[in-house]
C-alpha cells in the first residue's frame, strides 16, 4: 500500500481534502495531470502580464475562504464596491452605499434606482441576507421565475442585474437556481471580490504549501488513466497512471474537474457552462475605475469588462494596462455574428470601446482563453450536498458535487475528507 489515501486532482477540492486528511494523521498522495497545482485556478506570465485562465475573482466573504485561507497573505486587490453600467444615456456608476458612501450621489443620478424597483430587489434578495439557511432549505425555482415572482423588472433588472449575473453564472437565460443566485448576491453584499496580487494561482499554491507541512505528497505531470476496485487480499484501491505505473491506497478520492470525472468514475457527466475571455494590453487605461463594467444595452457578446491593472497593478508591466473582456462561450461559438477569428475580436473591441467610451485602436491582443468548462451548471432545486461515496473505498469531490464556486470546491473537499476519515476509522 503506497499510502492511506490517494487524491486524484490538485485543484481546490483536492488540496483541501488532502490537507484535512493529513492533519488527521493520514498519509496522502496527490496526483495531478498538469504541471502545476490549481485545476481551473491557474495563472500564466505572458510578456510581463499576469493572465489567469479566464477572468476569475475571489470573494473573501465566502465562509470557507474566511475559515481556511490566509486572506492577508494573498494580498487581495479589490475591484471596488460598485459597478459601471453602459446605458444609452452614458456610463452610469452604482456603488455600495455603506462601503462607498461618496458614490451615493452618482448612484442616485444613474436613473436605475426607482423606489419600486429597489423594493422589489430587496424582496427578492432580502431573505438570503438575513436567513440564508431558510433559502437553502426552502422551495426553489429558476432565477428567471424568482425575479418575476418578486416583481423585479425594469432597467434595474434588464440593464444591471441580468447583465452582471450573466458573467457570474456563465449563462443569460435565467435557468440557474434562484436560491443559489440569491446566496451569491449575499456574498457580493458582504464582501469585496478581487484577485490576489500574484494571480489566482496564489490560492491553490497557498493550499498546497499548507498541505506540505503535515506531509502531503504532490506528484505533478501524473495523469491518471483509471481508478480500480479493491486490490488483492490486503484490500485497497488501485490507481493506474497514464505512464503505466500504479499506486494504491486504502481509499481514493477523485477530485478532478467536471469535464474529466465521468472518465474515471461511473457517475453522470456534469453539465457545464463556458466563458471566453479576451486579454488586451492597452497603452492607456480606458477608465481610471477598478470596477467591473457591464453593457446594459446588451448589443453584443460582451458580458463584462474591467481594467484589471487598475485593481491589481501587478497584473501589467510598468507603463501598460491589462483589460479583460469576457463573453459567454456558447454565444461566441454558436454561429453568432462575428463568432470566429478576427471578426470576433473586432466585435469585442467595438463593444468594449463603447462601454468605456474610449478608443481601442492601440489595444494589442495578448491572449484569448476559451474555458469550455468554466462552471458546473446549477439548476433548481439547489443541491448543496452530494453523496461522497461512489463505491467501497472510492469517493468524489469538487464544486460539481456542491455549489458552483470556490466556496463549493473547498467545502466539498473538506466534507469528503471527513467521510473518508470516518470510513477508515471504522474499517
N, C-alpha and C positions, 0 to 999 in steps of 0.2 A: 504494500500500500504506500503510495507516494506521499499522501497527506490525508488529513481528516476530510477536507472539503476542497474540491476543485471549483473555481468560479470561472465561467466562460464569459469573457467580456469585461473590459476595464473602463466602461462608461460610469456614469454617476451611480446607477443602481448597483453595478458590480463592485465598485470600490467601497460604497457604503456597506454593502453586505459583507465584504471581506474584512473590513475593519471591525464590524460588530462581532464577527466570528472570532477573530484573532484576540480581541480584548477579552473574550470569554475563555481564552486559553486553547483554542483550536488551531491546528496547523492548517494554513491556507495557501493554495497556489492559484494565481490569477493568470489565465491565458488570454492574450489579446492578439487579434489578427493584424492590427495596424502597427505602425512603427512608433506610436506614442499612445499614452492613455487619453481618455476623453470621450470616445464614441463620437456623438454628434457635436460635442463641445471641443472644437479644435480651432487653432489659430495658426496662420502662416505668416511669415515675414516676406513681403514682396516689394522690392525696390524701396525699402525704407518704411513701408506701410505695414501695419498690423491688420490682417484680414481674417476675421472669423469665418467659419464655413457657413455662410449665410448670416444675415443680421440677427443677432441674439442679444437679449438683455437678461440681467439677473435682478430679481426683486428681493431686496433684503428683508421684506416683511414676511416672506414665507416662513412659517413656523419651523420647518426642517432646516432652513438656512440659518435662522437665529440659533437653533439648538446645536447644529453640527458643523457650522462653517465659521471660520475666523474672518468676520467681515472686515475688520481693520487691516488684516494682512493682505486682503485682496486689493486694497486701495481703490474702492469702487468710485467711478466717476458718473455722476447722475446726469440724465437727460433733462432734468428740470421738472418742476411741478406744474406742468401745463401741456398745451397742445396748440400747434399752429394749424389753422383751417383756411384753405383757399376757398373763397366764395366768389361769386360773380362780381360782388362789390369790392373785393380786395382781400387782403390777408388778415384774417381775424386771429386774435390770441385769447385763449382761455387758460386761466391759471387757477390752481387750488387756492381757495380764499384764505385758508389757515396757514398754508406753507409759503404762499407768495402774496401777502396782502397788498403789496404795491401794485400788483397787476389787476386788482379788482376793477378800477375804472375802465381799463381796456376791455376786460371781460364783459362788463355791463354794456359797453358800446358795441359789442360784436353783433348784436341783434339776434343772437342764438338762444338767449335765455328768457323766453317768455315765461311768466309765472306759472301758467298752466302746464307747460312742458316740464318745468323744473319739478313741480309737484308730482307729475306722473312718473318722472325718472326716480324720484325718491320712493314712490310707491313700489316701483319695481326693484330697486337696489337696496332699499332700507332694511328689509328683513335679513339680508346677508350681513349687513353691517352690525346689527345688534344681536342676532341669534343665528349664527351660521350653521349650527348643528341642526336646527329646525329645517333649514333649507335643504341640507343633505338628506334628512330623513323624510321630508315632505314629498308631495307629488311633483312630478317633473313633466316638462314638455319641451318643444323646440324653442330656441331663442326667439325666432320669429313669432311664435304663438305667445310666448311670455311677454314680449313687448306689446303685442296687440292687446293682450288681456289687461295690462297695466295702463293702457291708453297712451303709451309713449309714441308720439308721432310728430310730424312737422320737421323743421330744419334741425332741431337738436338730435333727432334720430337719423334722418337721411344724410345730413352733412357732417355730423360729428361722430355719433355712437357707432353707426354701421360701418363707415369707412375705417375708423380706428380699430374696431373689433375684427374687421376682415384681416388685418395684418397680424393681430394677436392669435386668431383662431385658424388662420390659413384657409378661410372659406368665407364667402359673402352671400350665401343663400339663407343663412339663419337656421341651419339644420343642427347646430350644436346644442347640447343640453343647456337649457335655460338656467338650471341650478348651478352647473359648472361655471357658466359665464358670470353669474352674479357673485360667486365666490372669487373669481378672478378680479372682478371690479372692486370687490372689498380689498383685495391685496393692493390694487393700484391706489385706492384711497388711503391706505395705511403706510405705504412705502414709496420710495423714490427709485424706480428702476434705473439701472445704469450698466456699465461694463467695467470689469477690472482693468486697471491701467495697463497690464501686460496682456490683455486679451482674455476672451472667455476661457482659454486653456488654463488660466490660473486656478480656476475652480477645481477641475479634476486633478491637476498637479498637486494642489494642496491636499486633497483627499488621499492621493497616492503617497505623498510624503508622510502623512499621519499613519497610514497603514503600514509603512515600512518599520515604524517604531516597534510594534508588537510582533514583527517578523513575517508579515505577508510577503510572499514572493510574487513578483510580477514578471511574466515572460512575454516580451513583445515579439512581433513577427511570428506568431504561433497560431495560424488559423486552424480551427477545429473542423474535422470532416464529419464526425458522427459522435453521438453520445449513446453508449450502450446500456445494457441492463446489468444485473448482478454478475460479478466475475468470480468464478471458482468457489471453492469451499469457504474461503475467508470472507466471501461477500464483497461488497463494494461495487462501485460503478466505474466502468472504463470509458475513457475519452480518447478517441482516435484523432491524431493530428494529420494535417494535410501532407506533412513530410514523411509519413509512415510510422511515426512514433506513437506511443500510447502512454498515458498517465492514468492512475487510478486513485480514487478517493472513497471514503466511506459514504460521501454524498457529493452530488454535483449540482451546482446552481447555474442555470443558463440565463445570462443577463445581457444578451445581445439585443440589437435594435429590432423594431417591429418587422423590418424587411427581411431579417435573417432567422428569426426564431422558429418559424414553421419548417425551415430546412433542417433543423436539429431535433425538434420535438414534435410529437403528434398533437399539435394544437392548431386551431384555426389561424389562418393568415390575418393579422390585424389590419383593418383598413387604415390608410394614412392619407395625409394631405401634404402637398408640396408647395415650396416657395422658391422664387427666383430673385436673387439679389445681385444688383449691378453695383460695382465699386468704382467710383470715379476719383481721379486726382484732379484737384482744381487749384489754379494759381491764386485765386481769391475766393474766400468763402462767400456763398450767395446770401448768407444771413449771418448775423452775429449770435443768433439764438442757438442754444444747445437742444432746444425742444424738438420733438418729433413733429413732422408735418404730414397732414392728410389733405386730400383733394375732395372737398365737399361737393364739387360739381360732378365728379366721377366720370370724366370723359375719356379715360384711357386705362392702361394696365396698372399704373402706379397705385399701391395701397398705402404706402408710407415712404417717407424720405427723411433724412437727417444729415446734418454736417457732423459726423461722428467726432471729428477732431475738435469741434467746439466744446463738446463734453469731455473728451479724453484726448488732449493734445499729443499724448504718446502714440496715438494711432497713425500719426503722419510725421514725416521728416520736417525739420525746420523750414519755414517759408512756404509750405504746401498744405493743402487741406484735403480731407477724405470725406467724400459724400457717398452715402448709400441710398439706393432706390430699390425698394422691394415690391414684387408683383406676385400674384397668385400663379403658381406654375401651371395649373390646368387651364387658366385663361390665356397664359402666354404661349402654351404649346398646343392648343386645341384648334388651330386654324383661325385664330382671331387675326384681325388686320395687323400687319407688321409683326407676325409671330416668329420670324426667322431672321437670324444674322443681323446684317447692317440695318435692315428695316426696323427690326425690333429695337435696336439701340437708338435709332433716330426718334422713334416714337416715345421711348422712355426719356430721352433728353428733352424733347419738346414739352412733355408734360411736367417734368421736373423744373424746367425753366419757368413755366407758367406758375407753378406752385410757389416758387421762391421769388418770382418777379425779377429774374436775373438771367443774363446770357450764359449759355452752356458751351459756347464756341470753343473756349480754351480748355474744356474738360478732356482728360485722357482716360480711356477705359483701362483700368488696372486688371480687373478680373470679373467674370460673371460666374456666380455659383447657382447651379440648379440643384436644389436639395429636394429630391423626389419624396423622401420620407421624413419631412421636417417634423411633423407632429402626428401622433396617432389620432384617429377620429374619436370624438367624444359625443356620441349621440345620446339622446334620452332613452331610458331613465339613467340618471347618473349612477355609476358604479365606482365606488372608491376602494373596494376590497375584492380581490380575486383569490381563488384557491392557490396557494403556493406550490402544492404538490402535484406533479404530473404522474409519477409512478414511484414505487419504493426507491428512495434514495435520490430521486431526481426532482428538481424544483425549477421554477421560472420566476424571474424578476424583471422589472422595467416599467417605464411610465405607461406602456401599453397595457399593464396589469393594474394600474391605479388611476391616476389622473394625468392628463397630457401636459406635463410641466416638469420643471426642475424639482419642485416640491414632490410631485408624484414619483419621480425616479428615486429620490433619496428615501422617501417613506417606504416604497416597495422593497428596496434593497434591505432596509432595516427590518421590515416585517418578515421577509423571507428568511433572513438570518435567524430571527427568533424561532421561527418554525423549525429550521434545521437543528438548532441547539436543543429544542425540546425533544425532537425525534432521536437525536444521537444520545441524549441522556437516558431515554427510555429503552434504548436497544441493548 
